[in-house]
Amino acid sequence: IDGMFAKRCNMSMVTLEKVEAAEADVGKVQHLNQPDELILKGLIENHAKFTDSPRAREILADWPNMRAKFIKVMPNEYKRALTELAAASTKQAA
């Protein structure tokens, strides 16, 4: 909200990334083999459904603009592990 998240975060352990549109995430290392946008939007849709949250509805109503305000916090070790798994899977398929 205040744009200070990176200064309050242990940047030696994580990387901050934009939540890209699902189409832009194709071919990248993904959590649960799904684009981040679909995971995030699904979580917000479920929150709206189960809590009737006005804020969740506002976010969904302006999704293209609101998506850009989210920050993906990716632990470096987890990203490394996902990259290794993807490489092993590609190697095995060949």
C-alpha positions as CSV (number, residue, x, y, z in Angstrom):
1,I,0.0,0.0,0.0
2,D,2.8,2.4,0.9
3,G,5.3,1.1,-1.6
4,M,7.8,0.3,1.1
5,F,7.4,-3.5,1.1
6,A,10.8,-4.2,-0.5
7,K,12.5,-2.2,2.3
8,R,10.7,-4.3,5.0
9,C,11.5,-7.6,3.3
10,N,14.6,-9.8,3.6
11,M,15.7,-9.5,0.0
12,S,18.5,-12.0,0.5
13,M,15.9,-14.7,0.8
14,V,13.2,-13.7,-1.7
15,T,12.7,-12.1,-5.0
16,L,9.8,-9.7,-5.6
17,E,8.1,-10.0,-8.9
18,K,5.1,-8.6,-10.7
19,V,2.0,-10.8,-11.1
20,E,2.0,-11.2,-14.9
21,A,-1.0,-11.8,-17.0
22,A,-1.6,-15.5,-17.5
23,E,-0.5,-15.4,-21.1
24,A,2.8,-13.8,-20.2
25,D,3.5,-16.6,-17.6
26,V,3.6,-19.4,-20.3
27,G,6.9,-21.2,-20.3
28,K,8.0,-19.8,-16.9
29,V,8.6,-21.7,-13.7
30,Q,5.2,-21.9,-12.0
31,H,3.9,-22.9,-8.6
32,L,1.4,-25.8,-9.1
33,N,2.0,-25.6,-12.8
34,Q,-0.4,-22.7,-13.0
35,P,0.1,-19.1,-13.9
36,D,0.3,-16.8,-10.8
37,E,-2.6,-14.7,-12.1
38,L,-5.0,-17.6,-12.2
39,I,-4.0,-18.7,-8.7
40,L,-4.3,-15.2,-7.2
41,K,-7.6,-14.4,-9.0
42,G,-9.0,-17.8,-7.9
43,L,-8.2,-17.0,-4.3
44,I,-9.8,-13.6,-4.5
45,E,-12.9,-15.1,-6.2
46,N,-13.2,-17.7,-3.5
47,H,-12.8,-15.0,-0.8
48,A,-15.6,-13.0,-2.4
49,K,-17.8,-16.0,-2.7
50,F,-17.4,-17.2,0.9
51,T,-17.3,-13.8,2.7
52,D,-19.3,-11.5,0.4
53,S,-16.3,-9.1,0.7
54,P,-17.0,-5.7,-0.9
55,R,-13.2,-5.2,-1.3
56,A,-12.8,-8.5,-3.1
57,R,-15.6,-7.6,-5.5
58,E,-13.9,-4.2,-6.1
59,I,-10.6,-5.9,-6.9
60,L,-12.3,-8.4,-9.3
61,A,-14.3,-5.6,-11.0
62,D,-11.1,-3.8,-11.9
63,W,-8.9,-6.9,-12.3
64,P,-6.5,-5.8,-15.0
65,N,-5.5,-2.6,-13.1
66,M,-5.7,-4.2,-9.6
67,R,-3.5,-7.2,-10.7
68,A,-0.7,-4.8,-11.3
69,K,-0.8,-3.7,-7.6
70,F,0.0,-7.2,-6.3
71,I,3.5,-8.3,-5.6
72,K,4.6,-11.9,-5.8
73,V,7.1,-12.8,-3.1
74,M,9.1,-15.8,-4.4
75,P,11.5,-17.5,-2.0
76,N,14.8,-18.0,-3.8
77,E,15.2,-21.6,-2.7
78,Y,11.7,-22.5,-3.8
79,K,12.3,-20.9,-7.2
80,R,15.6,-22.9,-7.5
81,A,13.7,-26.1,-6.6
82,L,11.0,-25.4,-9.1
83,T,13.6,-24.7,-11.8
84,E,15.4,-27.9,-11.1
85,L,12.1,-29.9,-11.2
86,A,11.2,-28.3,-14.5
87,A,14.6,-29.1,-16.0
88,A,14.4,-32.7,-14.8
89,S,10.9,-33.1,-16.2
90,T,12.0,-31.7,-19.6
91,K,15.1,-33.9,-19.6
92,Q,13.0,-37.0,-18.8
93,A,10.5,-36.2,-21.6
94,A,13.2,-36.0,-24.2
